[in-house]
Amino acid sequence: GGGEPLTPPPPTTALGALVAYVSEGNPDNFQPMNINHGLFAPVEEADIDAALRQGAIAGLQGGRRSRREARKAATLARAGRDFSAWLSESGFPPL
């Protein structure tokens, strides 16, 4: 027998972004693809600013992180947090 239906992962995660793309995309324009940053929802400016500060603290690129790098870092940090929360809420063991 089956259990409860599984709630899809949040679209802020890689798996959730792909699930949303496949299930909610326009079938007339569907293009198979791998995960990319364009599938993720935009991150908050405050999160990008925090990633910029963290890059400066870590000494990246001579103490500077580009805004693009910071946006990607903030996207990935949010994805990790949201995926871990989804795993916990879904009854999976933590990573």
N, C-alpha and C positions, 0 to 999 in steps of 0.2 A: 503494500500500500504506500501511497504517497503522503508526504507531510504537508505542511503549509507551503503555499507558493512563495518562492524566493523574491523578495523585493530587489529590483535591479540596483546595481551600485550607483552612487550619485554621479551625475554628468560632469562633476568637477574632477573625476578620476579618469585614468586612461581607459579602463574597461567600461566605465559608465558612459564616457564620451563616445566610444565606438558603438555601444548598445543604442544610445540615442541617435547616432548618425544612421545606423542600419534600420532602426524601427520607426524613426520620425522623419527621415529624409524624403525628398520628392522622388518617387520611383521612376519618373520620366528622366531625371537627371542624375540618377545614382551612378557613382563611380567607386568601385572597390578601392580601398586605400588602407595603408597602415596608419597607426596613430601619429598625429602631428599636433603641434601647438595650436594650429588653427581650429581644431575641434573643441578645445576647451573654452569655457566661458571666461570672459576677461576677469582679471584679478583687481582688487581694490588698489587705488593709488597708494594708500597707507602701507599696504603689504609690499608694494614695489619699493617704496622709500625705505622700509625696514630692511629689505634684501640689499639695497644699495649700501646702507650703513653696515650691515653684516659683512659685505664684500670688502669694504674699506677696513674694517677691523681685522678681517682674515688676511689682508695684504694681497688680495687678488689684483693682478695687472698693475703692480706697483701701487697698490692701495686704492685702486678704483675699479669699479665694476660698471660696465655700460648699462644703460637703462634697459636695453633688450635682454641682456644677461640677467639682470635683476628681475625682470618680468617673468622670464622662464623659471628662475629660482623660486619666485613666489608662487607660480603656478604649480610647480612640483611639490613644494612644501604643503600647499593646500591639498593637493591630491593625496599625499601621504596621510595627512591628518584625517581627511574625509574617508579614505579607504579603510583605515584602521577603525574608525568609528562604525562604518558600515559592517565590517567583519564582526565586530563586537555585538552590534545590534542584531545581526543575522544569526548569531549563535556559533560562529566559527571561532576556533582558537586564535589568539593573537599571533602575529608574525614574529 
